[in-house]
């Protein structure tokens, strides 16, 4: 596998992670708003990317602002 093939494959995977994660979060936030159960303030979020064959576990933590101004 060339570096270019690897990079393209990695970018495709990360794009899929980003797009599908955004869609799932949007659906969940919308549902919580409709039920009136959306907490005040930012939501703490954690994402984990795991590649078992490499022994990799990469944890990303952050906040998502849901203010409805």
C-alpha positions, 0 to 999 in steps of 0.5 A: 500500500502506498502512502497515497492509498493509505492517506486516501483511505484514512481521510475517507474513514475520518470523513465518514466518522465526522459526517455520521457523528454529526447526523446522530448528534443533531438527531439526538439534540433535536429529539431532546429539545422536542421532549423538553429534556435538553440540558442547559449549557454545553453538552460534554462529548467524548469520542473514541477511535479504537484500532485494536490491531494497532493497540490504539485508543484515541480519546477526544473530549470536548463540549457542544454548545446547544444554546437556542438564542 
